[in-house]
Amino acid sequence: MGFFNSLAKPKFTLKEAAENAPELMGCYKIYQNGELKYVGKSGYSLRQRFIQYYDGKMLLSAAGKRIHDNRDTVEVSWIVMISKNECERVEQQWKSRLKPEWNRL
Protein backbone atom coordinates (compact mmCIF):
# COMPACT_ATOMS: atom_id res chain seq x y z
CA MET A 1 0.00 0.00 0.00
CA GLY A 2 2.89 2.37 0.67
CA PHE A 3 4.06 2.34 -2.94
CA PHE A 4 0.69 3.40 -4.31
CA ASN A 5 0.16 5.99 -1.56
CA SER A 6 3.51 7.57 -2.35
CA LEU A 7 2.40 8.07 -5.96
CA ALA A 8 -1.08 9.33 -5.16
CA LYS A 9 -1.90 12.96 -5.62
CA PRO A 10 -3.45 14.90 -2.74
CA LYS A 11 -7.23 14.67 -2.49
CA PHE A 12 -9.30 17.04 -4.61
CA THR A 13 -13.01 17.70 -4.73
CA LEU A 14 -14.72 15.98 -7.66
CA LYS A 15 -15.25 19.37 -9.30
CA GLU A 16 -11.55 20.26 -8.93
CA ALA A 17 -10.61 16.85 -10.36
CA ALA A 18 -12.97 17.36 -13.31
CA GLU A 19 -11.24 20.66 -14.02
CA ASN A 20 -7.61 19.74 -13.29
CA ALA A 21 -6.96 16.00 -13.61
CA PRO A 22 -4.73 14.98 -16.51
CA GLU A 23 -6.01 13.73 -19.84
CA LEU A 24 -4.09 10.52 -19.16
CA MET A 25 -5.09 7.00 -18.12
CA GLY A 26 -4.87 5.97 -14.52
CA CYS A 27 -6.49 4.67 -11.35
CA TYR A 28 -8.34 6.67 -8.76
CA LYS A 29 -9.79 6.50 -5.27
CA ILE A 30 -12.95 8.25 -4.11
CA TYR A 31 -13.42 9.21 -0.47
CA GLN A 32 -16.33 10.55 1.55
CA ASN A 33 -15.72 12.00 5.01
CA GLY A 34 -12.15 10.72 4.78
CA GLU A 35 -13.26 7.10 4.24
CA LEU A 36 -12.39 5.24 1.05
CA LYS A 37 -15.65 4.47 -0.78
CA TYR A 38 -14.68 3.51 -4.34
CA VAL A 39 -11.73 2.67 -6.55
CA GLY A 40 -11.74 2.73 -10.32
CA LYS A 41 -9.74 3.14 -13.47
CA SER A 42 -9.89 5.12 -16.65
CA GLY A 43 -8.14 3.64 -19.64
CA TYR A 44 -8.28 6.89 -21.57
CA SER A 45 -8.61 10.09 -19.48
CA LEU A 46 -8.91 10.63 -15.75
CA ARG A 47 -10.33 14.11 -16.33
CA GLN A 48 -13.07 12.81 -18.61
CA ARG A 49 -14.01 10.12 -16.08
CA PHE A 50 -14.36 12.74 -13.30
CA ILE A 51 -16.40 14.97 -15.62
CA GLN A 52 -18.70 12.00 -16.33
CA TYR A 53 -19.24 11.40 -12.63
CA TYR A 54 -19.81 15.08 -11.90
CA ASP A 55 -22.19 15.63 -14.84
CA GLY A 56 -24.17 12.44 -14.16
CA LYS A 57 -23.14 10.55 -17.30
CA MET A 58 -22.18 7.43 -15.31
CA LEU A 59 -25.61 6.75 -13.81
CA LEU A 60 -26.00 3.27 -15.29
CA SER A 61 -24.10 1.74 -12.38
CA ALA A 62 -25.13 1.99 -8.74
CA ALA A 63 -21.65 3.24 -7.85
CA GLY A 64 -21.76 5.91 -10.56
CA LYS A 65 -25.11 7.12 -9.27
CA ARG A 66 -23.81 7.18 -5.69
CA ILE A 67 -20.74 9.20 -6.76
CA HIS A 68 -22.89 11.66 -8.71
CA ASP A 69 -25.41 12.00 -5.87
CA ASN A 70 -22.52 12.86 -3.53
CA ARG A 71 -20.48 14.87 -6.05
CA ASP A 72 -20.20 17.90 -3.78
CA THR A 73 -18.96 15.95 -0.75
CA VAL A 74 -16.58 13.33 -2.21
CA GLU A 75 -12.87 13.77 -2.70
CA VAL A 76 -10.64 11.99 -5.20
CA SER A 77 -7.00 11.10 -5.63
CA TRP A 78 -5.38 9.38 -8.59
CA ILE A 79 -2.22 7.95 -10.05
CA VAL A 80 -1.28 8.07 -13.72
CA MET A 81 -0.56 4.75 -15.44
CA ILE A 82 1.32 3.93 -18.62
CA SER A 83 -0.92 1.15 -19.97
CA LYS A 84 -4.45 -0.16 -19.81
CA ASN A 85 -3.11 -3.47 -18.49
CA GLU A 86 -1.45 -1.64 -15.62
CA CYS A 87 -4.72 0.20 -14.88
CA GLU A 88 -6.61 -3.10 -14.78
CA ARG A 89 -4.02 -4.76 -12.53
CA VAL A 90 -3.88 -1.91 -10.02
CA GLU A 91 -7.66 -1.50 -9.90
CA GLN A 92 -8.10 -5.21 -9.19
CA GLN A 93 -5.41 -5.12 -6.49
CA TRP A 94 -7.11 -2.15 -4.81
CA LYS A 95 -10.56 -3.77 -4.98
CA SER A 96 -9.25 -7.01 -3.54
CA ARG A 97 -7.15 -5.48 -0.79
CA LEU A 98 -9.20 -2.40 0.18
CA LYS A 99 -12.78 -3.69 -0.46
CA PRO A 100 -14.40 -0.26 -0.90
CA GLU A 101 -18.10 -0.13 -0.07
CA TRP A 102 -19.32 1.37 -3.36
CA ASN A 103 -17.42 -1.20 -5.43
CA ARG A 104 -19.74 -3.81 -3.88
CA LEU A 105 -23.03 -2.13 -4.90
N, C-alpha and C positions, 0 to 999 in steps of 0.2 A: 504494500500500500504506500510506503514511503516514496518509491520511485515515481508513481503517478501523481502523488500529492506535490512533489517537488516541481513537476511540470505544469501543474494546474495554474491557471490564471486566478487572480482574486475573484471573489463573487461580484456579480453585476445584477442589477434588476433585469427582468426579461426585456423591458423596453430598451435599456442601455445596450444589452446584448444584441437586440435586433438592429440597433443603429451602429454598433461598433465592432461586432465580431468579424473575424476574417472570412473572406469568400474562399475558404479552404475546407477540406474535409477534416473531420475529427470526431472525438467523443466528448460528451458533456454530462454534467451532473446538475440536477435541479433540486433545490432546497426550499423548504418552507419552515419559517421560525427556527432556522439553523439546523434542521433535521433533513437528512438526505431522503428525498421522496422518489426520485426517478433518475435513471441513467439511460442514455441513448447515443446514437451515432448519426452522423450525416456523411454520406459518401460523396457529397458534392460541395455543399456550402453550409458552414455553421450559421452564418448570418441569415441565409434564406430559411433554414429550419426554425430559428428563433422568431423570424417574421411570421412564419406560418403558425406557430403557436400563439403569438400575440394577436394576430389578425383572425384567428379562429378557423384556419384552413386545414387543421389537423383534427377535426371533430369526429372523424370516423372511429377513432379508438377511444376507449374509456379514459386512458391516460392523457391523450391529447385534449379531450374535453376538460379533464380535471386541471391540466396546466393552463388552458385558456381561461377557465372560470376563476383561477387564482393568479392570473397574469400580473396583477398589481402587487402581489405579496410574495411571489417566488423570487429566488435568486438563482443564478446559473454560474457555473465555471466550466471551462473546457480545456482540452488539449488538442493541438493540431497533429494530424497523422499524415503519413506519406503514402498510404495505400488503403484501398477499400478492405483488403484482407486484414490489415492491421486494425482498422476500425472495428471490424466484426469480432476479431479476437479479443480486443480490449473490452468492448461492450459486453461480451459473454463472460469474461472474467469478472467484471464489475457486478453484473447481475448475479452470478453464482456466489461471489464472496460477500457482497453487500446486501443483497436481497431487498432492494427498495420497494416500499409499499405500492407505489403506483405502477411498477412493472408487473405486479401480480393482479391487476384489475382485469 
